[in-house]
């Protein structure tokens, strides 16, 4: 090989090394952003679950208190039937709200995950 062709080969290898270095730097940054995004998403989910559990415990405690109050007020079979109907209705309303809340949470989680993956796909 001549000196000029050796110089050109060295330039090509240098460019290839520079391109590989840039690619690895972008890959590492992308991997770090993915990890941070996933960690943030996980933290949000834990905070949401904590708040939901607290809300559910408070609601269940309130419903149980209402049940005990109505149970103490009931003095006849008719009162007991009315109490069970009212408490059953309250419980069904609570279950309906809980399912709606769960559905909204799943929608929020899917949107957050799709945003996370969409950001990664654009890079």
CORWOVEN-V573444 format. One record per pair of residues at least 12 apart in sequence whose C-alpha atoms are under 10 Angstrom apart, sorted by the first residue. I is the first residue (numbers start at 0). J is the second residue. D is the distance in Angstrom with one decimal. If there is no record, write none. Layout:
I_J_D + I_J_D
This chain:
25_122_8.8 + 26_122_9.4 + 29_118_9.6 + 29_119_7.1 + 29_122_7.6 + 30_119_8.9 + 32_115_9.4 + 32_118_9.5 + 32_119_8.4 + 33_115_7.5 + 33_116_8.3 + 33_118_8.9 + 33_119_7.1 + 36_111_9.6 + 36_112_9.2 + 36_114_9.8 + 36_115_6.6 + 36_116_9.4 + 36_118_9.8 + 36_119_9.9 + 37_111_9.8 + 37_112_8.3 + 37_115_7.6 + 37_116_9.6 + 40_108_8.3 + 40_111_7.2 + 40_112_7.6 + 40_115_8.6 + 41_108_9.8 + 43_108_9.3 + 43_111_9.8 + 44_104_9.1 + 44_107_9.8 + 44_108_7.8 + 47_104_8.5 + 48_104_9.5 + 51_97_9.3 + 51_100_9.0 + 51_101_9.3 + 51_104_10.0 + 55_93_9.2 + 55_97_8.3 + 58_90_10.0 + 58_93_8.2 + 59_90_8.9 + 59_93_8.8 + 62_86_7.8 + 62_89_7.6 + 62_90_7.7 + 62_93_9.2 + 63_86_9.1 + 63_90_9.9 + 65_82_9.8 + 65_85_10.0 + 65_86_8.0 + 65_89_9.7 + 66_82_7.7 + 66_83_8.5 + 66_85_9.1 + 66_86_6.4 + 66_87_9.7 + 66_89_9.8 + 67_82_10.0 + 68_82_9.8 + 69_81_9.4 + 69_82_6.2 + 69_83_9.0 + 69_85_9.3 + 69_86_8.7 + 70_82_7.1 + 70_83_9.0
